[in-house]
Amino acid sequence: MKSFLLCTLLGSALCTPIIDQVQPVHQNKTSSNEVKSKRKIQLVILFDTSSSMDGLLNQAKSRLWEIVNESGALRYHGDIPSLEIAMYDYGNSGIQNSLFVRKQLEFTSDLDVVSQKLFALKTNGGNEYCGAVISDALNKLQWSADARDLKMIYIAGNEPFNQGPVNYQEVCAIAKKKEVLVNTIYCGDHLQGIRELWKDGATGTKGDYFNIDANREVVFIPTPYDDQINDCSMRINQTYVQYNSMGMGRMQLQESQDVNAGRINSSVAAKRAKAKISMNYNNSQWDLIDAYLADSTVINELDHKYLPEVLKEKTDKEIHLYVKLKLKERKEIQNEIAELTLKREAFIQKKKKEMNSNEEDDLGTAINNSILNKAISLGFDKPE
Protein backbone atom coordinates (compact mmCIF):
# COMPACT_ATOMS: atom_id res chain seq x y z
CA MET A 1 0.00 0.00 0.00
CA LYS A 2 2.78 2.45 0.90
CA SER A 3 4.56 2.05 -2.42
CA PHE A 4 1.26 2.34 -4.31
CA LEU A 5 0.44 5.63 -2.59
CA LEU A 6 3.85 7.06 -3.32
CA CYS A 7 3.55 5.99 -6.94
CA THR A 8 0.33 7.97 -7.32
CA LEU A 9 1.57 11.18 -5.76
CA LEU A 10 1.89 13.30 -8.87
CA GLY A 11 -0.97 12.66 -11.21
CA SER A 12 -3.20 15.27 -12.80
CA ALA A 13 -2.58 18.79 -13.69
CA LEU A 14 -1.67 22.04 -12.13
CA CYS A 15 -4.42 24.60 -12.28
CA THR A 16 -2.30 27.77 -12.16
CA PRO A 17 0.49 29.34 -14.21
CA ILE A 18 3.90 28.13 -13.11
CA ILE A 19 6.53 29.88 -15.15
CA ASP A 20 7.76 31.98 -12.22
CA GLN A 21 8.07 29.05 -9.84
CA VAL A 22 9.81 26.46 -11.95
CA GLN A 23 13.37 27.70 -11.83
CA PRO A 24 15.57 25.36 -9.77
CA VAL A 25 15.70 27.05 -6.43
CA HIS A 26 18.92 26.01 -4.75
CA GLN A 27 21.41 27.68 -7.06
CA ASN A 28 24.76 28.91 -5.84
CA LYS A 29 23.95 31.88 -3.63
CA THR A 30 26.17 34.29 -5.53
CA SER A 31 25.10 33.35 -9.04
CA SER A 32 21.35 32.85 -8.72
CA ASN A 33 19.14 35.20 -10.70
CA GLU A 34 16.54 35.07 -7.95
CA VAL A 35 17.24 35.82 -4.31
CA LYS A 36 15.23 36.10 -1.15
CA SER A 37 13.72 39.52 -0.47
CA LYS A 38 13.44 41.10 2.97
CA ARG A 39 9.73 41.49 2.26
CA LYS A 40 7.24 39.08 3.80
CA ILE A 41 3.87 37.64 2.89
CA GLN A 42 2.09 36.66 6.09
CA LEU A 43 -1.09 34.61 5.67
CA VAL A 44 -3.35 33.48 8.50
CA ILE A 45 -6.25 31.16 7.72
CA LEU A 46 -9.05 30.87 10.30
CA PHE A 47 -11.11 27.75 9.67
CA ASP A 48 -14.61 27.22 10.96
CA THR A 49 -14.43 23.57 12.07
CA SER A 50 -18.01 23.25 13.24
CA SER A 51 -19.89 20.19 12.02
CA SER A 52 -21.12 21.77 8.77
CA MET A 53 -17.66 22.58 7.40
CA ASP A 54 -16.29 19.29 6.09
CA GLY A 55 -16.57 20.58 2.53
CA LEU A 56 -14.55 23.68 3.41
CA LEU A 57 -11.73 21.59 4.85
CA ASN A 58 -11.73 19.34 1.80
CA GLN A 59 -11.36 22.37 -0.44
CA ALA A 60 -8.53 23.71 1.72
CA LYS A 61 -6.69 20.40 1.51
CA SER A 62 -7.18 20.38 -2.25
CA ARG A 63 -6.00 23.96 -2.72
CA LEU A 64 -3.22 24.35 -0.13
CA TRP A 65 -0.34 23.86 -2.55
CA GLU A 66 -1.97 26.02 -5.19
CA ILE A 67 -2.18 28.85 -2.64
CA VAL A 68 1.47 28.28 -1.71
CA ASN A 69 2.51 28.33 -5.36
CA GLU A 70 0.53 31.44 -6.23
CA SER A 71 2.02 33.28 -3.25
CA GLY A 72 5.47 32.01 -4.18
CA ALA A 73 5.10 33.40 -7.71
CA LEU A 74 4.98 36.96 -6.37
CA ARG A 75 8.07 39.16 -6.49
CA TYR A 76 9.11 42.38 -4.80
CA HIS A 77 11.46 44.41 -7.01
CA GLY A 78 12.47 41.15 -8.66
CA ASP A 79 13.23 39.29 -5.44
CA ILE A 80 11.29 36.48 -3.79
CA PRO A 81 9.43 37.44 -0.59
CA SER A 82 9.38 35.09 2.37
CA LEU A 83 6.10 33.24 2.86
CA GLU A 84 4.84 32.69 6.42
CA ILE A 85 1.59 30.87 7.19
CA ALA A 86 -0.31 30.61 10.48
CA MET A 87 -3.50 28.69 11.20
CA TYR A 88 -6.44 28.73 13.61
CA ASP A 89 -9.64 26.79 13.90
CA TYR A 90 -12.76 27.96 15.69
CA GLY A 91 -16.35 26.94 16.33
CA ASN A 92 -15.44 23.39 17.33
CA SER A 93 -16.96 21.98 20.52
CA GLY A 94 -13.74 20.04 21.10
CA ILE A 95 -11.87 23.30 21.75
CA GLN A 96 -11.45 23.62 25.50
CA ASN A 97 -12.12 27.32 26.05
CA SER A 98 -15.23 29.46 26.30
CA LEU A 99 -14.66 31.21 22.96
CA PHE A 100 -14.04 27.99 20.97
CA VAL A 101 -10.83 29.44 19.48
CA ARG A 102 -7.65 27.42 18.95
CA LYS A 103 -4.30 28.42 17.49
CA GLN A 104 -3.05 25.51 15.42
CA LEU A 105 0.14 27.06 14.13
CA GLU A 106 2.34 30.09 14.73
CA PHE A 107 3.73 31.90 11.70
CA THR A 108 6.00 29.41 9.98
CA SER A 109 7.78 28.91 6.68
CA ASP A 110 7.79 25.14 7.23
CA LEU A 111 5.34 24.03 4.57
CA ASP A 112 5.32 20.37 5.59
CA VAL A 113 4.14 21.36 9.06
CA VAL A 114 1.43 23.59 7.55
CA SER A 115 0.18 20.61 5.55
CA GLN A 116 0.34 18.32 8.58
CA LYS A 117 -1.76 20.71 10.67
CA LEU A 118 -4.34 21.22 7.93
CA PHE A 119 -4.83 17.51 7.29
CA ALA A 120 -5.26 16.91 11.03
CA LEU A 121 -8.24 19.29 11.34
CA LYS A 122 -11.58 17.64 12.13
CA THR A 123 -15.07 19.08 12.38
CA ASN A 124 -17.32 18.99 15.44
CA GLY A 125 -20.36 21.10 16.40
CA GLY A 126 -19.78 24.31 18.34
CA ASN A 127 -20.28 28.08 18.49
CA GLU A 128 -18.62 30.23 15.83
CA TYR A 129 -17.30 33.53 17.19
CA CYS A 130 -15.61 35.41 14.35
CA GLY A 131 -14.62 38.44 16.41
CA ALA A 132 -12.95 36.25 18.99
CA VAL A 133 -10.78 34.26 16.59
CA ILE A 134 -9.68 37.37 14.66
CA SER A 135 -8.79 39.06 17.95
CA ASP A 136 -6.69 36.10 19.04
CA ALA A 137 -4.83 36.02 15.72
CA LEU A 138 -4.11 39.74 15.88
CA ASN A 139 -2.86 39.68 19.45
CA LYS A 140 -1.02 36.37 19.72
CA LEU A 141 0.84 36.10 16.41
CA GLN A 142 4.12 37.85 15.64
CA TRP A 143 3.05 40.23 12.90
CA SER A 144 5.56 42.19 10.86
CA ALA A 145 5.79 45.87 11.74
CA ASP A 146 6.81 46.80 8.18
CA ALA A 147 4.04 48.47 6.18
CA ARG A 148 5.55 47.15 2.96
CA ASP A 149 4.84 43.54 3.94
CA LEU A 150 1.60 41.86 2.89
CA LYS A 151 -0.34 40.83 6.01
CA MET A 152 -3.57 38.94 5.42
CA ILE A 153 -6.18 37.18 7.53
CA TYR A 154 -8.66 34.87 5.81
CA ILE A 155 -11.65 33.77 7.82
CA ALA A 156 -14.13 31.27 6.41
CA GLY A 157 -17.45 30.18 7.87
CA ASN A 158 -21.24 30.22 7.54
CA GLU A 159 -22.75 31.75 10.69
CA PRO A 160 -23.49 35.45 11.45
CA PHE A 161 -20.25 37.39 11.71
CA ASN A 162 -21.34 39.22 14.86
CA GLN A 163 -21.87 36.15 17.03
CA GLY A 164 -20.12 35.91 20.38
CA PRO A 165 -18.96 38.31 23.09
CA VAL A 166 -16.13 39.97 21.12
CA ASN A 167 -17.21 42.92 18.97
CA TYR A 168 -15.94 42.25 15.43
CA GLN A 169 -16.01 45.97 14.51
CA GLU A 170 -13.64 46.85 17.34
CA VAL A 171 -11.38 43.96 16.37
CA CYS A 172 -11.32 44.99 12.72
CA ALA A 173 -10.41 48.54 13.78
CA ILE A 174 -7.37 47.07 15.55
CA ALA A 175 -6.49 45.10 12.42
CA LYS A 176 -6.61 48.28 10.36
CA LYS A 177 -4.18 49.99 12.73
CA LYS A 178 -1.83 47.01 12.42
CA GLU A 179 -2.21 47.19 8.62
CA VAL A 180 -3.59 43.66 8.55
CA LEU A 181 -6.23 43.00 5.91
CA VAL A 182 -9.17 40.90 7.10
CA ASN A 183 -10.66 38.97 4.19
CA THR A 184 -13.94 37.15 4.75
CA ILE A 185 -15.17 34.05 2.93
CA TYR A 186 -18.83 33.21 3.49
CA CYS A 187 -19.74 29.61 2.77
CA GLY A 188 -23.15 30.17 1.23
CA ASP A 189 -25.25 32.67 -0.72
CA HIS A 190 -23.61 36.02 -1.52
CA LEU A 191 -26.49 38.20 -0.31
CA GLN A 192 -26.97 36.07 2.79
CA GLY A 193 -23.32 36.63 3.64
CA ILE A 194 -23.83 40.37 3.33
CA ARG A 195 -26.88 40.22 5.57
CA GLU A 196 -24.88 38.24 8.13
CA LEU A 197 -22.22 40.99 8.12
CA TRP A 198 -19.36 39.08 6.48
CA LYS A 199 -18.87 41.86 3.94
CA ASP A 200 -18.90 44.45 6.71
CA GLY A 201 -16.16 42.53 8.48
CA ALA A 202 -13.93 42.84 5.42
CA THR A 203 -14.79 46.42 4.48
CA GLY A 204 -13.53 47.88 7.75
CA THR A 205 -9.95 46.84 6.97
CA LYS A 206 -10.15 47.24 3.17
CA GLY A 207 -10.10 43.48 2.85
CA ASP A 208 -12.09 41.39 0.37
CA TYR A 209 -15.44 39.69 0.82
CA PHE A 210 -16.13 36.46 -1.05
CA ASN A 211 -18.77 33.81 -0.98
CA ILE A 212 -18.11 30.22 -2.03
CA ASP A 213 -19.94 26.94 -2.32
CA ALA A 214 -18.14 25.01 0.39
CA ASN A 215 -19.58 21.72 -0.80
CA ARG A 216 -18.36 22.01 -4.37
CA GLU A 217 -15.80 19.38 -5.31
CA VAL A 218 -12.59 20.62 -6.89
CA VAL A 219 -12.24 19.39 -10.48
CA PHE A 220 -8.83 18.30 -11.77
CA ILE A 221 -7.57 17.59 -15.28
CA PRO A 222 -5.24 14.60 -15.83
CA THR A 223 -2.24 15.02 -18.16
CA PRO A 224 0.16 12.70 -19.98
CA TYR A 225 3.09 14.02 -17.91
CA ASP A 226 1.90 12.75 -14.55
CA ASP A 227 3.90 9.54 -14.29
CA GLN A 228 7.17 11.27 -15.09
CA ILE A 229 6.63 13.92 -12.44
CA ASN A 230 5.67 11.19 -10.00
CA ASP A 231 9.02 9.54 -10.62
CA CYS A 232 10.81 12.87 -10.11
CA SER A 233 8.96 13.49 -6.86
CA MET A 234 10.08 10.19 -5.38
CA ARG A 235 13.64 10.74 -6.57
CA ILE A 236 13.98 14.24 -5.16
CA ASN A 237 13.07 12.96 -1.69
CA GLN A 238 16.16 10.77 -1.88
CA THR A 239 18.38 13.87 -2.10
CA TYR A 240 17.47 14.95 1.45
CA VAL A 241 20.05 14.09 4.11
CA GLN A 242 19.37 14.25 7.84
CA TYR A 243 22.07 15.82 10.02
CA ASN A 244 20.52 16.33 13.48
CA SER A 245 18.08 14.82 15.95
CA MET A 246 15.00 16.02 14.10
CA GLY A 247 16.12 14.72 10.72
CA MET A 248 14.58 11.26 10.67
CA GLY A 249 11.20 12.47 11.86
CA ARG A 250 11.19 15.29 9.33
CA MET A 251 12.02 12.97 6.45
CA GLN A 252 9.04 10.85 7.49
CA LEU A 253 6.88 13.98 7.68
CA GLN A 254 7.93 14.96 4.17
CA GLU A 255 6.88 11.56 2.88
CA SER A 256 3.60 11.53 4.83
CA GLN A 257 2.59 14.91 3.39
CA ASP A 258 3.33 13.59 -0.10
CA VAL A 259 0.95 10.75 0.71
CA ASN A 260 -1.69 13.11 2.12
CA ALA A 261 -1.65 15.15 -1.07
CA GLY A 262 -1.86 12.03 -3.22
CA ARG A 263 -4.84 10.72 -1.27
CA ILE A 264 -6.83 13.87 -2.08
CA ASN A 265 -6.04 13.77 -5.79
CA SER A 266 -3.03 13.22 -7.99
CA SER A 267 -3.26 16.85 -9.13
CA VAL A 268 -2.93 18.05 -5.53
CA ALA A 269 0.27 16.04 -5.29
CA ALA A 270 1.47 17.64 -8.52
CA LYS A 271 1.00 21.07 -7.00
CA ARG A 272 2.92 19.95 -3.94
CA ALA A 273 5.74 18.76 -6.22
CA LYS A 274 5.86 22.23 -7.74
CA ALA A 275 6.12 23.76 -4.29
CA LYS A 276 8.95 21.38 -3.40
CA ILE A 277 11.21 22.93 -6.05
CA SER A 278 10.55 26.52 -4.95
CA MET A 279 12.73 28.68 -2.70
CA ASN A 280 9.92 28.73 -0.14
CA TYR A 281 10.35 24.98 0.40
CA ASN A 282 13.49 25.11 2.50
CA ASN A 283 14.44 22.48 5.07
CA SER A 284 17.78 23.74 6.30
CA GLN A 285 16.72 23.05 9.89
CA TRP A 286 17.14 19.31 9.25
CA ASP A 287 18.39 18.71 5.70
CA LEU A 288 22.16 18.87 5.22
CA ILE A 289 21.89 19.99 1.60
CA ASP A 290 19.76 23.04 2.36
CA ALA A 291 21.83 23.78 5.46
CA TYR A 292 25.04 23.63 3.39
CA LEU A 293 23.58 26.11 0.89
CA ALA A 294 22.81 28.49 3.73
CA ASP A 295 26.23 28.05 5.36
CA SER A 296 28.85 25.63 4.07
CA THR A 297 30.63 25.56 7.44
CA VAL A 298 27.81 23.40 8.81
CA ILE A 299 29.91 20.40 7.74
CA ASN A 300 32.57 21.34 10.29
CA GLU A 301 30.08 21.18 13.15
CA LEU A 302 28.23 17.94 12.46
CA ASP A 303 27.44 15.40 15.16
CA HIS A 304 28.07 12.22 13.19
CA LYS A 305 25.72 10.10 15.30
CA TYR A 306 22.76 11.74 13.56
CA LEU A 307 24.05 11.26 10.02
CA PRO A 308 22.85 8.42 7.78
CA GLU A 309 24.95 5.28 7.91
CA VAL A 310 26.69 6.08 4.64
CA LEU A 311 28.22 9.22 6.22
CA LYS A 312 28.88 8.24 9.84
CA GLU A 313 32.50 7.21 9.26
CA LYS A 314 33.31 9.81 6.60
CA THR A 315 35.73 12.71 6.97
CA ASP A 316 34.58 16.30 6.52
CA LYS A 317 36.18 16.34 3.09
CA GLU A 318 34.31 13.18 2.06
CA ILE A 319 31.03 14.57 3.41
CA HIS A 320 31.62 17.78 1.47
CA LEU A 321 32.00 15.76 -1.74
CA TYR A 322 28.86 13.74 -0.93
CA VAL A 323 26.85 16.94 -0.39
CA LYS A 324 28.08 18.35 -3.69
CA LEU A 325 26.95 15.21 -5.50
CA LYS A 326 23.52 15.28 -3.82
CA LEU A 327 23.16 18.96 -4.65
CA LYS A 328 23.91 18.27 -8.32
CA GLU A 329 21.41 15.42 -8.31
CA ARG A 330 18.72 17.62 -6.72
CA LYS A 331 19.24 20.43 -9.25
CA GLU A 332 18.90 17.98 -12.12
CA ILE A 333 15.62 16.64 -10.75
CA GLN A 334 14.36 20.16 -10.10
CA ASN A 335 15.02 20.98 -13.73
CA GLU A 336 13.10 17.90 -14.83
CA ILE A 337 10.11 18.82 -12.69
CA ALA A 338 10.25 22.40 -13.96
CA GLU A 339 10.26 21.39 -17.61
CA LEU A 340 7.53 18.78 -17.19
CA THR A 341 5.38 21.19 -15.20
CA LEU A 342 5.54 23.77 -17.99
CA LYS A 343 4.34 21.14 -20.45
CA ARG A 344 1.61 20.11 -18.04
CA GLU A 345 0.39 23.67 -17.64
CA ALA A 346 0.25 24.16 -21.40
CA PHE A 347 -1.77 20.94 -21.68
CA ILE A 348 -4.22 22.12 -19.00
CA GLN A 349 -4.70 25.55 -20.52
CA LYS A 350 -5.51 23.94 -23.86
CA LYS A 351 -8.02 21.60 -22.22
CA LYS A 352 -9.66 24.45 -20.34
CA LYS A 353 -10.18 26.36 -23.59
CA GLU A 354 -11.70 23.29 -25.19
CA MET A 355 -14.05 22.85 -22.22
CA ASN A 356 -14.72 26.60 -21.90
CA SER A 357 -13.89 26.16 -18.22
CA ASN A 358 -14.34 29.06 -15.78
CA GLU A 359 -12.70 29.63 -12.41
CA GLU A 360 -13.89 27.36 -9.65
CA ASP A 361 -16.03 28.89 -6.92
CA ASP A 362 -14.01 27.62 -3.99
CA LEU A 363 -11.68 28.57 -1.16
CA GLY A 364 -8.48 28.40 -3.19
CA THR A 365 -9.75 30.66 -5.95
CA ALA A 366 -11.01 33.23 -3.46
CA ILE A 367 -7.71 33.36 -1.58
CA ASN A 368 -5.51 33.39 -4.68
CA ASN A 369 -7.45 36.23 -6.32
CA SER A 370 -7.32 38.26 -3.12
CA ILE A 371 -3.59 37.72 -2.51
CA LEU A 372 -2.71 38.82 -6.04
CA ASN A 373 -4.83 41.97 -5.95
CA LYS A 374 -3.66 43.10 -2.53
CA ALA A 375 -0.02 42.27 -3.23
CA ILE A 376 0.01 44.38 -6.38
CA SER A 377 -1.36 47.34 -4.42
CA LEU A 378 1.69 47.11 -2.10
CA GLY A 379 4.23 47.04 -4.91
CA PHE A 380 4.56 43.29 -5.40
CA ASP A 381 4.17 41.89 -8.89
CA LYS A 382 3.73 38.57 -10.62
CA PRO A 383 6.04 38.33 -13.63
CA GLU A 384 4.57 36.89 -16.81
VENNOR-V139988 format. One record per backbone hydrogen bond with DSSP energy under -1.0 kcal/mol. CO is the residue of the C=O (numbers start at 1). NH is the residue of the N-H. If there is no record, write none. Layout:
co:CO nh:NH
co:CO nh:NH
This chain:
co:1 nh:5
co:2 nh:6
co:3 nh:7
co:5 nh:8
co:6 nh:9
co:18 nh:21
co:18 nh:22
co:25 nh:27
co:28 nh:31
co:28 nh:32
co:35 nh:80
co:39 nh:82
co:40 nh:150
co:41 nh:84
co:42 nh:152
co:43 nh:86
co:44 nh:154
co:45 nh:88
co:46 nh:156
co:47 nh:90
co:49 nh:124
co:50 nh:53
co:53 nh:57
co:54 nh:58
co:55 nh:59
co:56 nh:60
co:57 nh:61
co:58 nh:62
co:59 nh:63
co:60 nh:64
co:63 nh:67
co:64 nh:68
co:65 nh:69
co:66 nh:70
co:67 nh:71
co:68 nh:72
co:69 nh:73
co:71 nh:74
co:75 nh:381
co:76 nh:79
co:79 nh:76
co:80 nh:37
co:82 nh:41
co:84 nh:43
co:85 nh:108
co:86 nh:45
co:87 nh:104
co:87 nh:105
co:88 nh:47
co:89 nh:102
co:90 nh:49
co:92 nh:95
co:95 nh:97
co:97 nh:100
co:100 nh:91
co:102 nh:89
co:105 nh:87
co:108 nh:85
co:109 nh:111
co:110 nh:114
co:111 nh:115
co:112 nh:116
co:113 nh:117
co:114 nh:118
co:115 nh:119
co:118 nh:121
co:125 nh:93
co:129 nh:133
co:130 nh:134
co:131 nh:135
co:132 nh:136
co:133 nh:137
co:134 nh:138
co:135 nh:139
co:136 nh:140
co:141 nh:143
co:146 nh:149
co:150 nh:42
co:151 nh:181
co:152 nh:44
co:153 nh:183
co:154 nh:46
co:155 nh:185
co:157 nh:187
co:160 nh:163
co:167 nh:171
co:168 nh:172
co:169 nh:173
co:170 nh:174
co:171 nh:175
co:172 nh:176
co:173 nh:177
co:174 nh:178
co:175 nh:180
co:176 nh:179
co:181 nh:153
co:183 nh:155
co:184 nh:210
co:185 nh:157
co:186 nh:188
co:186 nh:212
co:189 nh:193
co:190 nh:194
co:191 nh:195
co:192 nh:196
co:193 nh:198
co:194 nh:197
co:196 nh:161
co:197 nh:201
co:198 nh:202
co:199 nh:203
co:200 nh:204
co:202 nh:205
co:202 nh:207
co:203 nh:206
co:208 nh:184
co:210 nh:186
co:213 nh:216
co:221 nh:13
co:223 nh:226
co:225 nh:229
co:226 nh:230
co:227 nh:231
co:228 nh:232
co:229 nh:233
co:230 nh:234
co:231 nh:235
co:232 nh:236
co:233 nh:237
co:236 nh:239
co:237 nh:240
co:241 nh:288
co:244 nh:247
co:246 nh:250
co:247 nh:251
co:248 nh:252
co:249 nh:253
co:250 nh:254
co:251 nh:255
co:252 nh:256
co:253 nh:257
co:254 nh:258
co:255 nh:259
co:256 nh:260
co:257 nh:261
co:258 nh:262
co:259 nh:263
co:260 nh:264
co:261 nh:265
co:265 nh:269
co:266 nh:270
co:267 nh:271
co:268 nh:272
co:269 nh:273
co:270 nh:274
co:271 nh:275
co:272 nh:276
co:274 nh:277
co:275 nh:278
co:278 nh:281
co:280 nh:282
co:283 nh:286
co:283 nh:287
co:286 nh:243
co:287 nh:291
co:288 nh:292
co:289 nh:293
co:290 nh:294
co:291 nh:295
co:295 nh:298
co:296 nh:299
co:297 nh:300
co:298 nh:301
co:303 nh:306
co:304 nh:307
co:308 nh:311
co:308 nh:312
co:311 nh:314
co:315 nh:319
co:316 nh:320
co:317 nh:321
co:318 nh:322
co:319 nh:323
co:320 nh:324
co:321 nh:325
co:322 nh:326
co:323 nh:327
co:324 nh:328
co:325 nh:329
co:326 nh:330
co:327 nh:331
co:328 nh:332
co:329 nh:333
co:330 nh:334
co:331 nh:335
co:332 nh:336
co:333 nh:337
co:334 nh:338
co:335 nh:339
co:336 nh:340
co:337 nh:341
co:338 nh:342
co:339 nh:343
co:340 nh:344
co:341 nh:345
co:342 nh:346
co:343 nh:347
co:344 nh:348
co:345 nh:349
co:346 nh:350
co:347 nh:351
co:348 nh:352
co:349 nh:353
co:350 nh:354
co:351 nh:355
co:352 nh:357
co:360 nh:362
co:361 nh:213
co:362 nh:366
co:363 nh:367
co:364 nh:368
co:365 nh:369
co:366 nh:370
co:367 nh:371
co:368 nh:372
co:369 nh:373
co:370 nh:374
co:371 nh:375
co:372 nh:376
co:373 nh:377
co:375 nh:378
co:375 nh:380
co:376 nh:379
co:381 nh:75
